[in-house]
Amino acid sequence: MTEPLRVLLADDQTLVRTGFRLILGADGIDVVAEATDGTEAVEAVRRTRPDVVLMDVRMPEMDGLEATRRILTGAPGEPRVIILTTFDLDRYVYAALSAGASGFLLKDVTPEHLTAAVRTVRTGDALLAPAITRRLVQRFTRPGSDTAALHRDLASLTPRELEVLGLLARGLSNAELATRLHLAETTVKTHVARILAKLGLRDRVQAVIVAYETGLVSAGARETAEQSTEQT
């Protein structure tokens, strides 16, 4: 891609926006708009069509969670949203991931990590490793709950795809999945892509959330799987 990456900054703190704008600009990333609350962010996204939105969770008028929901509803594929927070593993982060955000960053992120994160989600990858997402899900979700942010019917998945989804939710990488299932890594990637397409999910983060919220995988499943592997 030869065109500059386009980013929207949504944060009610002027110093945060200024600092991030300077960091991104120095790396050749264009900041096309800034917003001080969720309402402004939603309007700015519609007006400027950025590739990535850096979205603060706590803002006046409309918070980042609601803004993320409105921005991503009916607009699959773009923009990608990265949640900004001062708290690691915040319950709002989990809700934002369920709403379609591609990951989260702490506000004290290093310049190198910030620019790398923006470029990562732009390519369609999730910012969080499955294992990190798993910890978020185990802490905040309740399988079958009416408050679950993602609702998906797994009936469209083949038995093999269900197996891949279950292992993915336990935190296994593509390479680990390939070893576990005795498949080529390219075949695993194909299975993952089909799972996301069939369930209408944006990335692996949402796939992990769906696996837990539907009850396909339960808390402690990874530990059980690892113990089983050690015994065989």
C-alpha positions as CSV (number, residue, x, y, z in Angstrom):
1,M,0.0,0.0,0.0
2,T,1.5,3.3,-1.1
3,E,-1.2,5.6,0.4
4,P,-0.5,6.9,3.9
5,L,-2.3,5.2,6.7
6,R,-5.1,7.4,8.0
7,V,-5.9,7.6,11.7
8,L,-8.6,9.4,13.8
9,L,-7.7,10.3,17.4
10,A,-10.6,10.3,19.9
11,D,-9.6,11.4,23.4
12,D,-10.8,14.2,25.7
13,Q,-7.3,15.0,26.8
14,T,-5.5,17.5,24.6
15,L,-2.0,16.4,25.7
16,V,-2.8,12.8,24.8
17,R,-4.0,13.7,21.3
18,T,-1.1,16.0,20.7
19,G,1.5,13.5,21.8
20,F,0.0,10.7,19.7
21,R,-0.4,12.9,16.7
22,L,3.3,13.8,16.8
23,I,4.4,10.2,17.3
24,L,2.2,9.0,14.4
25,G,3.2,11.8,12.1
26,A,6.9,11.1,12.7
27,D,6.3,7.6,11.4
28,G,4.5,8.7,8.3
29,I,1.0,8.0,9.6
30,D,-1.6,10.8,8.9
31,V,-4.0,12.0,11.6
32,V,-7.0,13.0,9.6
33,A,-9.2,14.1,12.4
34,E,-9.4,14.5,16.2
35,A,-12.4,14.2,18.5
36,T,-12.9,15.1,22.2
37,D,-15.9,12.8,22.8
38,G,-17.7,9.9,21.3
39,T,-20.3,11.9,19.4
40,E,-17.6,13.8,17.6
41,A,-15.7,10.6,16.9
42,V,-18.7,9.0,15.2
43,E,-19.3,12.1,13.1
44,A,-15.6,12.4,12.2
45,V,-15.4,8.8,11.1
46,R,-18.3,9.3,8.7
47,R,-16.8,12.5,7.4
48,T,-13.1,11.4,7.0
49,R,-13.3,7.6,6.7
50,P,-10.1,6.8,8.5
51,D,-8.3,3.4,8.4
52,V,-7.9,3.2,12.2
53,V,-9.5,4.9,15.1
54,L,-7.7,5.3,18.4
55,M,-10.6,5.5,20.9
56,D,-10.4,6.5,24.5
57,V,-12.8,4.5,26.7
58,R,-13.9,7.3,29.1
59,M,-15.0,10.5,27.4
60,P,-17.9,13.0,28.1
61,E,-21.2,13.1,26.2
62,M,-20.7,9.6,24.6
63,D,-18.1,7.2,25.9
64,G,-15.7,5.2,23.7
65,L,-17.6,2.0,24.1
66,E,-20.9,3.4,22.6
67,A,-19.0,5.2,19.9
68,T,-17.2,2.0,18.9
69,R,-20.6,0.2,18.6
70,R,-22.0,2.9,16.4
71,I,-18.9,3.2,14.2
72,L,-18.7,-0.6,13.6
73,T,-22.4,-1.4,13.3
74,G,-23.1,-2.2,9.6
75,A,-19.5,-1.3,8.6
76,P,-17.5,-4.5,8.5
77,G,-13.9,-4.4,7.5
78,E,-13.2,-0.7,8.3
79,P,-12.3,1.3,10.2
80,R,-10.4,-0.7,12.7
81,V,-10.7,0.5,16.3
82,I,-8.0,0.4,19.0
83,I,-9.2,1.2,22.5
84,L,-7.1,3.5,24.7
85,T,-7.2,3.0,28.5
86,T,-5.2,3.7,31.6
87,F,-6.2,0.4,33.1
88,D,-5.0,-3.0,32.0
89,L,-7.8,-5.7,31.6
90,D,-10.5,-3.2,32.2
91,R,-14.1,-4.5,31.9
92,Y,-14.7,-1.8,29.4
93,V,-12.0,-3.2,27.2
94,Y,-13.7,-6.5,27.1
95,A,-17.0,-4.9,26.2
96,A,-15.3,-2.9,23.4
97,L,-13.6,-6.0,22.0
98,S,-17.0,-7.7,21.9
99,A,-18.4,-4.7,20.0
100,G,-15.7,-5.2,17.4
101,A,-12.6,-3.3,18.5
102,S,-9.4,-5.0,17.3
103,G,-7.4,-4.5,20.5
104,F,-6.4,-2.1,23.2
105,L,-3.4,0.0,24.3
106,L,-2.5,1.5,27.6
107,K,-2.0,5.3,27.3
108,D,1.6,5.0,28.4
109,V,2.4,2.9,25.4
110,T,5.8,3.5,23.8
111,P,6.0,5.3,20.5
112,E,7.3,2.2,18.7
113,H,4.4,0.0,20.1
114,L,1.9,2.7,19.2
115,T,2.9,2.9,15.5
116,A,3.3,-0.9,15.3
117,A,-0.2,-1.4,16.7
118,V,-1.8,0.9,14.3
119,R,-0.1,-0.8,11.3
120,T,-1.0,-4.3,12.7
121,V,-4.7,-3.7,12.9
122,R,-4.8,-2.0,9.5
123,T,-3.7,-5.2,7.9
124,G,-6.6,-7.0,9.5
125,D,-4.8,-8.7,12.4
126,A,-6.0,-8.5,15.9
127,L,-3.8,-6.6,18.4
128,L,-4.3,-9.1,21.3
129,A,-2.9,-12.5,21.5
130,P,-5.6,-15.2,22.0
131,A,-4.3,-16.0,25.5
132,I,-4.7,-12.4,26.6
133,T,-8.2,-12.3,25.2
134,R,-9.0,-15.6,27.0
135,R,-8.1,-14.0,30.3
136,L,-10.4,-11.1,29.6
137,V,-13.3,-13.4,28.6
138,Q,-12.8,-15.6,31.7
139,R,-13.0,-12.6,33.9
140,F,-16.0,-10.8,32.5
141,T,-18.2,-13.1,30.4
142,R,-20.9,-15.5,31.5
143,P,-21.8,-18.2,28.9
144,G,-25.4,-17.9,27.8
145,S,-25.9,-14.6,29.5
146,D,-28.4,-12.2,28.1
147,T,-25.8,-9.5,28.4
148,A,-23.3,-11.2,26.1
149,A,-22.2,-8.8,23.5
150,L,-21.7,-11.4,20.7
151,H,-24.4,-13.8,19.7
152,R,-23.6,-16.4,17.1
153,D,-25.0,-19.7,16.0
154,L,-22.2,-22.3,15.6
155,A,-24.4,-24.7,13.6
156,S,-22.9,-23.4,10.4
157,L,-19.4,-24.7,11.4
158,T,-18.1,-28.1,10.4
159,P,-16.9,-30.5,13.1
160,R,-13.3,-29.6,12.2
161,E,-14.0,-25.9,12.3
162,L,-15.6,-26.3,15.8
163,E,-12.4,-28.2,16.8
164,V,-10.2,-25.4,15.5
165,L,-12.4,-22.7,17.2
166,G,-12.2,-24.5,20.5
167,L,-8.4,-24.8,20.4
168,L,-8.1,-21.2,19.1
169,A,-10.1,-20.0,22.2
170,R,-7.6,-21.8,24.5
171,G,-4.9,-19.6,23.2
172,L,-3.2,-21.8,20.6
173,S,-1.3,-20.1,17.8
174,N,-1.7,-21.2,14.2
175,A,1.6,-23.1,14.5
176,E,0.4,-24.8,17.7
177,L,-2.9,-25.6,16.0
178,A,-1.1,-27.2,13.1
179,T,1.0,-29.4,15.3
180,R,-2.0,-30.4,17.5
181,L,-4.2,-31.3,14.6
182,H,-1.5,-32.7,12.3
183,L,-2.3,-30.1,9.6
184,A,-0.3,-27.7,7.5
185,E,-0.2,-24.2,8.9
186,T,-1.7,-22.9,5.6
187,T,-4.7,-25.3,6.2
188,V,-5.2,-24.0,9.7
189,K,-5.2,-20.4,8.4
190,T,-7.9,-21.5,5.9
191,H,-10.0,-23.0,8.6
192,V,-9.7,-19.8,10.7
193,A,-10.6,-17.6,7.8
194,R,-13.7,-19.7,7.1
195,I,-14.8,-19.6,10.8
196,L,-14.5,-15.8,10.8
197,A,-16.5,-15.5,7.5
198,K,-19.2,-18.0,8.5
199,L,-19.8,-16.3,11.9
200,G,-19.4,-12.7,10.6
201,L,-16.5,-11.9,12.9
202,R,-13.9,-9.3,12.4
203,D,-10.9,-11.1,13.8
204,R,-9.6,-13.8,16.2
205,V,-10.4,-11.7,19.3
206,Q,-14.1,-12.0,18.6
207,A,-13.7,-15.7,17.8
208,V,-12.3,-16.3,21.2
209,I,-15.2,-14.3,22.8
210,V,-17.8,-16.3,20.8
211,A,-16.3,-19.6,21.9
212,Y,-16.7,-18.7,25.5
213,E,-20.1,-17.0,25.3
214,T,-21.6,-19.9,23.4
215,G,-20.2,-22.4,26.0
216,L,-18.0,-24.1,23.4
217,V,-15.1,-23.5,25.7
218,S,-15.3,-22.9,29.5
219,A,-13.0,-21.2,31.9
220,G,-10.1,-23.5,32.8
221,A,-10.3,-25.3,29.5
222,R,-6.7,-24.6,28.5
223,E,-5.4,-26.0,31.8
224,T,-7.5,-29.1,31.3
225,A,-6.3,-29.5,27.7
226,E,-2.6,-29.1,28.8
227,Q,-3.0,-31.7,31.5
228,S,-4.6,-34.1,29.0
229,T,-1.8,-33.6,26.6
230,E,0.8,-34.3,29.3
231,Q,-0.9,-37.6,30.2
232,T,-0.9,-38.9,26.7
